[in-house]
Amino acid sequence: MVARPANLSAMGVRAVRGATTVDADTAEAIDENVRELVSAMLERNKLDKEQLISIFFTSTSDLHSMFPAAAARALGFGDVPLMCAQELDIDGAVARCVRVMMHVEDDRDRGLFHHVYLRGAMGLRDDLPD
């Protein structure tokens, strides 16, 4: 059994959610908006790269130009496990949408994290506190 370092004893795994939309299915639009979203999620929650465990991206079926994870890699997250998947294709869903679930190691209570929804995704989770 490996002993856990003393400074990590109170740490837990937390998940931070976010989403954004893009105006067009282009690599440039996806790259720009995903970078903006991931950066905002880190900044708003006062997280740094060392706290990242993994990031899971989904995108709607109308986005084909770029893997959202490639935008995160360009931010310097090449050593963070990144995964992409296609969002369920549900009638009436928000179009050209990228969703993110960021797993982090942190000692804060779950309720203290801010989930970030930008652009056309702002109304996806208006039940969450700001």
Protein Blocks (a to p, Z undefined) as FASTA:
>chain_A
ZZddfklmmgccdddddddddfbdcfklmmmmmmmmmmmmmmmnopafklpmbdcddddf
kbckbcfklmmmmnopampccddddddddehiaehiacdddddddfbdfklpccddehjl
lmmmmmbcZZ
